[in-house]
Amino acid sequence: LPGHNMDELVIRHGPLPAGRVVHLMAQTCAALSEAHSVGLVHRDIKPANIFSACRGGLFDVAKLLDFGLAKPTLDMDEIALTQEGAITGSPLYMSPEQASGEDVTDPRSDIYSLGAVMYFMLTGEPPFVRERPLKVMIAHATEPVIPPCTIQPNIPPDLETIVLKCLEKDPSNRFQSTVELAAALAQAD
């Protein structure tokens, strides 16, 4: 695909404008919604797995890549894709439930990761930066997130509220679906 992933875009150009983040993430929500509707949780959402492509003369066509760690959420007792208690995903963008090794990840875990990616897209850095992956995972599970506007003051307040809701430690306090998240993004200024 011609284009760049979010990691490349932010490293090359710095934090992205709020409107571009909303545009790309709304499309990513649609792709993820389709996966969730068939019972798949991605479990490895990170900037390198969201691609901004040029397709049919259109720019910023978001593509969600790498479903290699996807896990069915349907009751499939006979299928064990990962060992119980195994930690999967990218530490910089994983949900608290992934970081703690809980085997209860559901679509809301992906929503946390989307929030972490939006944080990176808007600020140029992930929500938690530590010297070791284990310390990053502990931070996701236990530490409060520094509001992104303390890093980039020009982030619209409504978009910051969306990002912080995605990054709630308790899944019941996050957006409950990517459809709900996309609707909030559509209302963002």
For each residue, the residues with C-beta under 8 A, 3 or more apart:
1: 51 53 54 55 63
2: 53 54
3: 51 52 53 54 61
4: 8 9 12 51 52
5: 8 9 47 48 49 50 51 52 65
6: 9 10 24 47 48 50 51 52 117 120 121
7: 10 11 46 47 48
8: 4 5 11 12 48
9: 4 5 6 12 13 16 52 121
10: 6 7 13 14 15 16 47 120 121 124
11: 7 8
12: 4 8 9
13: 9 10 16
14: 10 124
15: 10 121 122 123 124 152
16: 9 10 13 20 21 24 121 122
17: 20 21
18: 21 22 122 154 155 156 159 188 189
19: 22 23
20: 16 17 23 24 60
21: 16 17 18 24 25 118 121 122 159
22: 18 19 25 26 159 185 188
23: 19 20 26 27 60
24: 6 16 20 21 27 28 50 52 60 62 121
25: 21 22 28 29 62 114 117 118 121 185
26: 22 23 29 30 182 185 186
27: 23 24 30 31 61 62
28: 24 25 31 32 50 62 64 114
29: 25 26 32 33 114 178 179 181 182 185
30: 26 27 33 34 178 182
31: 27 28 34 35 62 63 64
32: 28 29 35 36 42 45 64 107 110 114 178
33: 29 30 36 37 177 178 179 182
34: 30 31 37 38
35: 31 32 38 40 41 42 64 67 70
36: 32 33 39 40 41 73 107 110 177 178
37: 33 34
38: 34 35
39: 36 72 73 74
40: 35 36 67 70 71 72 73
41: 35 36 70 71 73 105 106 107 109 110
42: 32 35 45 49 64 67 69 70 110 113
43: 69 70 71 88 89 98 105 109 110
44: 49 66 68 69 88 89 90 113
45: 32 42 49 50 64 93 110 113 114 116 117
46: 7 49 50 90 92 93 113 116 117
47: 5 6 7 10 50 93 117 120 121
48: 5 6 7 8
49: 5 42 44 45 46 64 65 66
50: 5 6 24 28 45 46 47 62 63 64 65 117
51: 1 3 4 5 6 62 63 64 65
52: 3 4 5 6 9 24 59 60 61 62 63
53: 1 2 3 61 62 63
54: 1 2 3 57 58 59 61
55: 1 58 61
56: 61
57: 54
58: 54 55 61
59: 52 54
60: 20 23 24 52
61: 3 27 52 53 54 55 56 58
62: 24 25 27 28 31 50 51 52 53
63: 1 31 50 51 52 53
64: 28 31 32 35 42 45 49 50 51
65: 5 49 50 51
66: 44 49 69
67: 35 40 42 70
68: 44
69: 42 43 44 66 82 88 89
70: 35 40 41 42 43 67
71: 40 41 43 81 82 88 105
72: 39 40 76 79 81
73: 36 39 40 41 106 107
74: 39
75:
76: 72 79
77:
78:
79: 72 76
80: 83 84
81: 71 72
82: 69 71 86 88
83: 80 86
84: 80 103
85: 101 103
86: 82 83 101
87: 94 98 99 101 137
88: 43 44 69 71 82 98
89: 43 44 69 93 94 95 98 113
90: 44 46 93 94
91: 94 99 133 134 136 137 140
92: 46 116 120 126 128 129 136
93: 45 46 47 89 90 113 116 117 120 126
94: 87 89 90 91 98 99 112 113 116 137 140
95: 89 98 99 105 108 109 110 112 113 140 171
96: 99 100 112 140 141 142 169
97: 100 102 104 105 109 171
98: 43 87 88 89 94 95 101 102 105 109 140
99: 87 91 94 95 96 137 138 140 141
100: 96 97 137 141
101: 85 86 87 98
102: 97 98 105
103: 84 85
104: 97
105: 41 43 71 95 97 98 102 109
106: 41 73 109 171
107: 32 36 41 73 110 111 177 178
108: 95 111 112 171 172 174 175 176
109: 41 43 95 97 98 105 106 112 113 171
110: 32 36 41 42 43 45 95 107 113 114 178
111: 107 108 114 115 166 174 175 177 178 181
112: 94 95 96 108 109 115 116 166 167 168 171 174
113: 42 44 45 46 89 93 94 95 109 110 116 117
114: 25 28 29 32 45 110 111 117 118 166 178 181
115: 111 112 118 119 127 162 163 164 165 166 167 174
116: 45 46 92 93 94 112 113 119 120 126 127 166 167
117: 6 25 45 46 47 50 93 113 114 120 121
118: 21 25 114 115 121 122 159 162 163 166
119: 115 116 122 123 125 126 127 145 148 163 167
120: 6 10 47 92 93 116 117 123 124 125 126 127
121: 6 9 10 15 16 21 24 25 47 117 118
122: 15 16 18 21 118 119 148 152 155 159 163
123: 15 119 120 148 151 152 155
124: 10 14 15 120 151 152
125: 119 120 129 151
126: 92 93 116 119 120 129 136
127: 115 116 119 120 139 140 145 146 167
128: 92 136 139 140 143 145
129: 92 125 126 136
130: 135 136 139
131: 135
132: 135 136
133: 91 136 137
134: 91 137 138
135: 130 131 132 138 139
136: 91 92 126 128 129 130 132 133 139 140
137: 87 91 94 99 100 133 134 140 141
138: 99 134 135 141 142 143
139: 127 128 130 135 136 142 143
140: 91 94 95 96 98 99 127 128 136 137 143
141: 96 99 100 137 138 169
142: 96 138 139 169
143: 128 138 139 140
144:
145: 119 127 128 164 167
146: 127 150 151
147: 150 160 164
148: 119 122 123 151 152 155 160 163 164
149: 152 153 155 157 160
150: 146 147 153
151: 123 124 125 146 148
152: 15 122 123 124 148 149 155
153: 149 150
154: 18
155: 18 122 123 148 149 152 159 160
156: 18 159 160 188 189
157: 149 160 161
158: 161 162 187 188 189
159: 18 21 22 118 122 155 156 162 163 188 189
160: 147 148 149 155 156 157 163 164
161: 157 158 164 165
162: 115 118 158 159 165 166 181 184 185 188
163: 115 118 119 122 148 159 160 166 167
164: 115 145 147 148 160 161 167 168
165: 115 161 162 168 173 174 175 184
166: 111 112 114 115 116 118 162 163 174 175 181
167: 112 115 116 119 127 145 163 164 174
168: 112 164 165 171 173 174
169: 96 141 142 173
170: 173 174
171: 95 97 106 108 109 112 168 174
172: 108 176
173: 165 168 169 170
174: 108 111 112 115 165 166 167 168 170 171
175: 108 111 165 166 178 180 181 184
176: 108 172 180
177: 33 36 107 111 180 181
178: 29 30 32 33 36 107 110 111 114 175 181 182
179: 29 33 182 183
180: 175 176 177 183 184
181: 29 111 114 162 166 175 177 178 184 185
182: 26 29 30 33 178 179 185 186
183: 179 180 186 187
184: 162 165 175 180 181 187 188
185: 22 25 26 29 162 181 182 188
186: 26 182 183
187: 158 183 184
188: 18 22 156 158 159 162 184 185
189: 18 156 158 159
